[in-house]
Amino acid sequence: MTFEEVCGQDNGTNTSDRMCSAGSALEELLLSAKKNDCLTVGVYESAKVMNVDPDSVAFCVLATDEEYECDIALQIHFTLIQAFCFDNDINIVRVSDIDRLADIVGSDETGEPKDAHCILVTNPNLESWKDPALEKLSLFCEERRGVYEWVPAITLPER
């Protein structure tokens, strides 16, 4: 048995409860960030923000589903975004339900769903907006890194 396997053996219900809690916290965070205009949605839009003001990025969500798993260009973007987040100490998670995520972040001016493959929670003024859900997710990510899960997967609660 490897060290990772030993450390990763938690009570199954405990891990499941934490994952559920993280999903709820992520939904709360995204809704709060949207309300406070602290959300950047889309791969290219996120790349622009990361390039111009990386210090304003507080959290990153990458989303995909079976339809996009074979999209090589998207996977390259994900790899670059992950590397950037790791280099800049930005917490990052994966979500597999892109449709649910798109429902949370809403649609653009034309009514089309936004490109929810990458979502950044930004914090332009550190004192202007603090969210307890962001703290919960930061602790969750830190805990998962402790068992060598660098980009933890989160399941959003169903509606």
Backbone bond lengths (Angstrom), bond angles and torsions (degrees), N, CA, C in turn:
res aa  C-N    CA-C-N  psi(-1)  N-CA   C-N-CA  omega(-1)  CA-C   N-CA-C  phi
1 M - - - 1.446 - - 1.534 108.33 -
2 T 1.330 116.71 134.09 1.454 120.60 -179.07 1.526 110.61 -84.92
3 F 1.315 115.33 165.93 1.461 121.57 178.82 1.527 110.79 -59.89
4 E 1.338 116.34 -41.95 1.461 119.95 179.84 1.515 111.41 -62.13
5 E 1.336 117.08 -38.82 1.462 119.90 179.79 1.523 111.19 -67.16
6 V 1.337 116.57 -39.16 1.462 120.17 178.92 1.523 110.34 -66.16
7 C 1.332 116.49 -47.06 1.464 120.31 -178.90 1.517 111.68 -68.08
8 G 1.317 116.44 -30.95 1.459 120.25 -177.51 1.511 113.38 -79.35
9 Q 1.342 117.95 -7.73 1.463 119.93 -178.56 1.523 109.75 -84.73
10 D 1.307 113.84 94.36 1.464 121.04 175.40 1.507 107.32 -109.37
11 N 1.291 115.08 170.50 1.454 119.75 172.18 1.532 107.64 -60.47
12 G 1.309 118.51 125.92 1.457 122.85 -175.67 1.514 113.34 -57.29
13 T 1.322 117.29 -40.73 1.456 119.09 179.97 1.519 110.49 -69.55
14 N 1.315 117.00 -34.86 1.462 120.68 177.16 1.515 110.56 -60.44
15 T 1.324 116.90 -47.98 1.457 121.45 179.96 1.519 109.84 -63.74
16 S 1.310 117.28 -42.65 1.449 121.53 179.87 1.533 110.91 -63.11
17 D 1.329 116.49 -42.05 1.465 120.73 177.81 1.525 111.08 -62.55
18 R 1.326 116.60 -41.96 1.467 120.08 179.70 1.514 111.02 -65.44
19 M 1.345 117.03 -38.25 1.459 120.75 178.99 1.528 109.98 -65.16
20 C 1.323 116.64 -42.29 1.464 121.79 178.29 1.529 109.59 -62.92
21 S 1.307 115.74 -45.20 1.457 121.59 179.02 1.528 110.84 -62.21
22 A 1.332 116.49 -40.33 1.467 120.73 178.80 1.522 110.39 -65.81
23 G 1.334 117.26 -38.35 1.461 120.81 177.59 1.521 111.78 -62.86
24 S 1.322 115.73 -43.68 1.470 119.91 177.46 1.522 110.94 -65.32
25 A 1.327 116.83 -41.28 1.468 121.17 179.01 1.527 110.52 -63.55
26 L 1.342 116.54 -39.23 1.465 119.55 178.55 1.520 110.83 -64.15
27 E 1.309 116.81 -43.51 1.461 119.83 178.46 1.536 110.46 -61.82
28 E 1.337 117.15 -44.79 1.474 121.36 177.47 1.520 110.97 -59.17
29 L 1.335 115.95 -44.92 1.464 120.81 -178.87 1.520 111.04 -61.94
30 L 1.317 116.91 -46.43 1.465 119.87 -178.10 1.524 111.78 -64.97
31 L 1.321 117.30 -40.65 1.461 120.26 178.23 1.526 111.59 -66.23
32 S 1.313 116.16 -40.95 1.462 120.68 178.80 1.534 111.12 -67.43
33 A 1.324 116.21 -42.72 1.466 120.24 179.38 1.527 110.74 -65.15
34 K 1.317 116.71 -38.66 1.464 120.48 177.76 1.529 110.16 -63.14
35 K 1.313 115.93 -43.97 1.470 121.48 179.73 1.534 111.09 -62.38
36 N 1.345 116.52 -36.59 1.467 121.64 -178.08 1.527 113.23 -93.03
37 D 1.333 116.57 10.24 1.466 122.79 179.63 1.537 111.29 55.91
38 C 1.318 115.48 44.72 1.467 121.85 179.19 1.526 110.89 -119.71
39 L 1.327 116.37 33.53 1.450 121.40 -176.04 1.522 109.59 -123.36
40 T 1.322 116.44 131.64 1.458 122.17 172.89 1.520 106.65 -117.12
41 V 1.332 116.57 123.03 1.461 121.33 -174.28 1.527 109.28 -118.84
42 G 1.336 115.41 129.06 1.464 121.58 177.47 1.520 110.84 118.90
43 V 1.321 115.52 146.04 1.466 121.07 -178.18 1.526 110.91 -63.38
44 Y 1.329 117.20 -50.86 1.465 119.82 -176.63 1.521 112.25 -70.11
45 E 1.328 116.58 -39.03 1.458 120.25 177.83 1.530 110.41 -62.73
46 S 1.335 115.77 -40.15 1.467 120.88 179.41 1.524 110.93 -66.61
47 A 1.329 116.32 -40.88 1.464 119.93 178.45 1.528 110.89 -61.27
48 K 1.328 116.50 -38.80 1.477 120.18 178.23 1.527 110.64 -62.50
49 V 1.328 116.77 -46.98 1.467 120.89 -179.64 1.525 110.43 -61.90
50 M 1.332 116.45 -43.88 1.461 120.30 -179.38 1.525 111.49 -62.95
51 N 1.324 116.16 -35.01 1.459 120.68 -179.66 1.523 111.78 -73.89
52 V 1.323 117.00 -41.91 1.460 121.69 -175.38 1.527 112.28 -79.51
53 D 1.333 117.63 -45.86 1.462 120.63 -174.96 1.529 111.01 -143.68
54 P 1.329 117.70 74.45 1.474 119.65 -177.64 1.523 113.51 -63.56
55 D 1.325 117.75 -25.87 1.464 120.65 -179.55 1.524 112.59 -69.69
56 S 1.324 117.27 -16.97 1.469 119.66 -179.58 1.530 111.97 -83.76
57 V 1.332 117.72 -10.29 1.462 120.81 -177.38 1.525 109.55 -83.66
58 A 1.338 115.58 123.10 1.459 121.29 -178.61 1.523 112.65 -103.00
59 F 1.346 117.57 -26.64 1.466 120.60 -174.98 1.518 108.91 -161.72
60 C 1.334 116.35 148.77 1.465 121.37 -179.30 1.522 109.97 -130.79
61 V 1.332 115.59 137.43 1.461 122.41 177.23 1.528 107.74 -123.34
62 L 1.322 116.16 125.27 1.456 121.47 174.09 1.518 107.80 -108.60
63 A 1.319 116.76 135.36 1.463 119.96 -176.79 1.516 110.81 -132.15
64 T 1.310 114.54 139.93 1.455 120.45 175.07 1.515 108.19 -152.54
65 D 1.296 115.61 168.08 1.450 120.97 173.17 1.519 107.25 -142.58
66 E 1.311 116.70 -176.46 1.466 120.42 -175.31 1.525 112.32 -58.50
67 E 1.320 116.76 -32.86 1.461 120.67 -178.35 1.530 112.08 -62.89
68 Y 1.337 117.34 -32.42 1.458 121.43 -174.62 1.531 114.14 -106.10
69 E 1.335 118.14 0.49 1.458 120.57 -177.91 1.521 112.56 -60.40
70 C 1.317 118.18 -30.12 1.468 121.76 -178.27 1.527 112.75 -94.88
71 D 1.323 117.55 5.97 1.459 121.55 179.01 1.530 108.52 -79.00
72 I 1.331 115.84 100.01 1.462 121.59 -174.58 1.530 111.57 -62.16
73 A 1.315 117.83 -41.65 1.463 120.66 -179.66 1.531 110.45 -61.14
74 L 1.322 116.81 -43.20 1.458 120.69 178.99 1.527 110.66 -64.33
75 Q 1.332 117.36 -40.73 1.464 120.62 179.55 1.526 111.14 -65.44
76 I 1.323 117.49 -35.15 1.477 120.89 176.23 1.527 109.46 -65.75
77 H 1.328 116.23 -44.27 1.475 119.65 177.00 1.524 110.29 -59.26
78 F 1.337 117.18 -44.03 1.459 120.90 179.38 1.521 110.95 -59.95
79 T 1.324 117.07 -42.71 1.467 121.16 179.98 1.526 110.61 -62.16
80 L 1.325 116.88 -43.94 1.465 120.53 179.43 1.530 111.47 -66.92
81 I 1.324 116.86 -40.87 1.468 120.74 178.57 1.524 110.06 -64.64
82 Q 1.329 117.22 -43.23 1.465 120.74 178.23 1.526 110.69 -60.39
83 A 1.325 117.00 -45.34 1.467 120.77 179.70 1.528 110.36 -60.79
84 F 1.322 116.09 -42.83 1.464 120.10 178.82 1.529 110.48 -62.10
85 C 1.325 116.39 -45.01 1.466 120.34 179.95 1.528 110.98 -62.58
86 F 1.325 117.44 -42.54 1.462 120.47 178.92 1.526 110.45 -62.62
87 D 1.331 117.11 -43.16 1.471 121.41 -178.98 1.518 112.64 -66.46
88 N 1.329 116.91 -27.54 1.470 120.78 -175.95 1.523 112.89 -108.93
89 D 1.330 117.49 15.05 1.466 122.84 178.00 1.529 112.96 54.08
90 I 1.321 115.06 45.70 1.464 121.63 177.43 1.524 107.33 -103.72
91 N 1.319 117.20 125.53 1.465 120.88 177.34 1.517 109.53 -67.19
92 I 1.333 114.89 142.04 1.456 120.75 -174.67 1.530 109.20 -141.23
93 V 1.327 115.99 140.11 1.474 121.25 177.24 1.520 108.87 -134.63
94 R 1.327 114.16 164.08 1.470 121.74 175.05 1.522 109.22 -114.17
95 V 1.316 115.17 143.37 1.458 122.33 175.91 1.525 106.67 -128.96
96 S 1.321 116.90 134.65 1.467 119.41 -177.19 1.525 113.23 -94.61
97 D 1.299 118.86 -13.09 1.465 121.59 -177.84 1.526 109.95 -100.04
98 I 1.320 115.65 82.05 1.461 120.50 -175.86 1.532 111.96 -66.70
99 D 1.328 117.54 -31.29 1.464 119.92 179.06 1.526 110.92 -66.36
100 R 1.302 116.79 -42.60 1.478 121.21 178.26 1.521 110.00 -64.51
101 L 1.324 115.71 -40.56 1.464 120.66 178.67 1.528 110.65 -64.15
102 A 1.321 116.49 -41.78 1.469 121.00 177.89 1.525 110.90 -63.06
103 D 1.336 117.15 -35.63 1.464 120.54 176.38 1.527 110.93 -62.65
104 I 1.324 115.95 -39.79 1.467 120.19 -178.18 1.524 111.20 -68.07
105 V 1.336 117.34 -45.11 1.469 119.69 -175.85 1.513 113.06 -81.52
106 G 1.330 117.29 -14.81 1.457 119.96 174.43 1.515 113.76 90.20
107 S 1.331 114.73 -165.52 1.456 121.13 -177.12 1.521 110.03 -118.80
108 D 1.330 115.32 168.33 1.467 119.66 179.50 1.530 110.42 -84.09
109 E 1.320 116.35 -170.62 1.461 121.82 -175.57 1.527 112.82 -61.64
110 T 1.343 116.66 -28.81 1.461 120.32 -177.50 1.528 112.33 -86.61
111 G 1.333 117.19 -4.20 1.449 120.86 -179.02 1.522 113.52 92.63
112 E 1.337 116.42 -4.34 1.466 121.08 177.31 1.527 109.47 -76.63
113 P 1.341 117.40 145.17 1.471 118.79 176.49 1.526 110.41 -62.84
114 K 1.319 115.96 142.37 1.461 120.26 178.98 1.523 109.89 -72.01
115 D 1.336 116.04 157.83 1.462 122.13 175.76 1.522 107.91 -73.10
116 A 1.322 116.50 98.95 1.466 121.02 -173.68 1.527 112.87 -93.40
117 H 1.342 117.69 20.16 1.464 119.46 179.44 1.522 112.22 -67.07
118 C 1.313 116.98 -29.78 1.469 120.74 176.46 1.519 108.27 -139.41
119 I 1.320 115.12 128.73 1.461 120.78 179.18 1.516 107.66 -130.59
120 L 1.319 115.38 129.92 1.462 120.91 175.79 1.517 109.52 -111.32
121 V 1.308 115.06 137.44 1.448 120.71 169.34 1.520 104.70 -99.03
122 T 1.316 115.05 117.92 1.460 119.62 -178.03 1.515 110.04 -105.56
123 N 1.287 114.30 159.64 1.457 121.39 -178.52 1.519 106.97 -140.79
124 P 1.344 118.03 77.59 1.455 120.95 -173.25 1.525 113.74 -59.65
125 N 1.315 117.11 -37.22 1.457 121.37 177.83 1.518 106.70 -122.38
126 L 1.314 117.38 110.97 1.457 121.58 -171.43 1.521 113.84 -56.09
127 E 1.312 118.30 -29.35 1.461 120.92 -178.20 1.528 112.62 -88.75
128 S 1.336 116.92 -13.94 1.462 118.95 -172.38 1.525 113.79 -76.68
129 W 1.328 117.47 -25.72 1.457 118.52 -173.32 1.521 109.51 -151.01
130 K 1.305 115.17 118.52 1.463 120.71 174.85 1.516 106.58 -126.72
131 D 1.317 115.71 137.65 1.448 119.74 -175.92 1.519 109.81 -129.66
132 P 1.338 118.55 127.79 1.466 120.46 179.31 1.532 112.40 -63.11
133 A 1.328 117.40 -28.70 1.468 120.53 178.18 1.524 110.54 -65.44
134 L 1.338 116.79 -35.04 1.470 120.32 177.15 1.524 110.35 -64.32
135 E 1.318 116.54 -39.93 1.466 120.32 176.96 1.524 111.31 -63.72
136 K 1.338 116.87 -43.69 1.469 120.88 178.26 1.527 110.75 -59.15
137 L 1.337 115.82 -45.21 1.460 119.76 -178.65 1.524 111.59 -68.44
138 S 1.307 117.40 -35.49 1.470 120.52 177.19 1.519 110.03 -63.15
139 L 1.322 116.92 -43.21 1.470 120.77 177.57 1.527 110.78 -65.29
140 F 1.328 116.68 -40.33 1.460 120.81 177.79 1.535 110.55 -60.35
141 C 1.328 116.80 -46.66 1.468 120.87 -179.77 1.524 111.10 -63.34
142 E 1.325 116.09 -41.81 1.458 120.18 178.44 1.532 110.74 -61.64
143 E 1.317 116.10 -43.09 1.466 121.23 178.44 1.530 110.94 -62.39
144 R 1.325 117.34 -43.57 1.463 120.86 -179.24 1.534 111.41 -67.55
145 R 1.332 117.03 -35.88 1.471 119.32 175.81 1.519 110.55 -64.04
146 G 1.335 116.55 -29.38 1.463 121.46 177.84 1.515 112.69 -63.86
147 V 1.325 117.76 -21.93 1.465 121.71 176.19 1.538 110.13 -113.29
148 Y 1.329 115.11 27.24 1.466 123.05 172.89 1.521 114.24 63.63
149 E 1.304 116.75 31.90 1.461 121.17 172.38 1.529 105.82 -107.59
150 W 1.319 115.84 94.31 1.462 121.38 -169.23 1.522 113.06 -74.02
151 V 1.318 117.17 -33.71 1.466 121.18 176.90 1.526 106.68 -127.24
152 P 1.336 116.36 87.08 1.470 119.04 -176.40 1.524 112.32 -66.86
153 A 1.314 114.47 148.14 1.463 121.13 176.41 1.521 108.46 -93.46
154 I 1.321 115.21 136.55 1.458 122.09 179.84 1.526 108.75 -121.79
155 T 1.301 115.63 139.13 1.462 121.18 175.09 1.518 108.42 -104.34
156 L 1.315 115.86 124.12 1.459 120.43 178.53 1.526 109.79 -74.58
157 P 1.332 116.74 145.91 1.475 118.83 178.12 1.529 109.92 -66.51
158 E 1.324 115.63 146.48 1.464 120.01 178.71 1.505 109.90 -77.80
159 R 1.304 114.92 153.76 1.467 120.17 177.53 1.474 110.22 -99.59
